[in-house]
Amino acid sequence: MTSLQRRLWEAVEPLHAVVYFAPETAAAAKAVGLPGWWMGYFAGRVAPLGPLPEPPVTAMLFGFAPRMVARSLPDAWKYAEPAVVLQSRMDAVEVALGRILPADAPFGELADLLEQAVTGCDYAARPLAAAWSAVARPATPAGRVWLAATVLREHRGDGHVLSAVAAGLRGLDTTLTHIGSGAVTREVIQINRGWSDEDWDESVARLRERGVLDGDLRLTDSGIALRQRIEDETDRLATGPLDALGEDGAAEVLRIAVPLSRRVFDAGAIPLPNPMGAPRP
């Protein structure tokens, strides 16, 4: 049975993830001077943390190859300051949400609920979520929805990294357990995360030696149990927002967000499958 924590993520993640695929976001990054899509991605995702170099960004984003991050950071900050990148990104995603979702979408009601959920976040050892939580609240309901959804997803994502590291997995190892479960494919992930074939083979060898993957690169029984422990711990670390919402509040978030997120997928604004492993809720 899918946990309530995961159901909340599945309902809200698409409203955040529009930022990765919307043409408005790519155009905004280009307009402020960032010369490539991936530079816009990395700079935009960590902009609230300031002009960081590659090593801490690789540590936080976890699933990306260091060489891929290094192609964008710290060079991005030569073209645009973090505050400029941040504002342009937030302005662009507001436009994108307005284009994709109906004019009468209940953004205000959902924003209130998601902001209530955010009050339950614990930011210890969660740098991405902490940084996004400090961003000034937008004036528009759509902007508020996106920012709150972003804090919640980075809060869960930071917790997932903590869970995977505690289980003795590196970034690519964790990705391979996801692929081994059948949720995503190598074709979708490898090019989007920058890992070489040699990196891939080394990670496969580590996981096969641990008994996590079988000869067909599927999860073994031990691998399934490991993956479940990581997901259970990720859920446990994501309980705070649900506590803040309460049972009725969580039900309201699902009632409002699920139809909107389905519309995001149905409009083709996010591909399925996708690198986040987000399903159509």
Buried (B, 14 or more C-beta within 10 A) or exposed (E): EEBBBBBBBBBBBBBBBBBBBBEBBBEBBBEBBBEBEBBBBBBBBBBBBEBBEBEBBBBBBBBBBBEBBBBBBBBBBEBBBBEBBBBBBBBBBBBBBBEBBEEEBBBEBBBBBBBBBBEBBBBEEBBBBBBBBEBEEBEBBBBBBBBBBBBBBBBBBBBBBBBBBEBEBBBBBBBBBBBBBEEBEEEBBBEBBBBEEEBBEBBBEBBBEBEBBBEEBEBBEEBBEBBEEBBEBBBEBBBBBBEBBEEEBBEBBBBBBBBBBBBBBEEEBBEEBBBBBBBEB
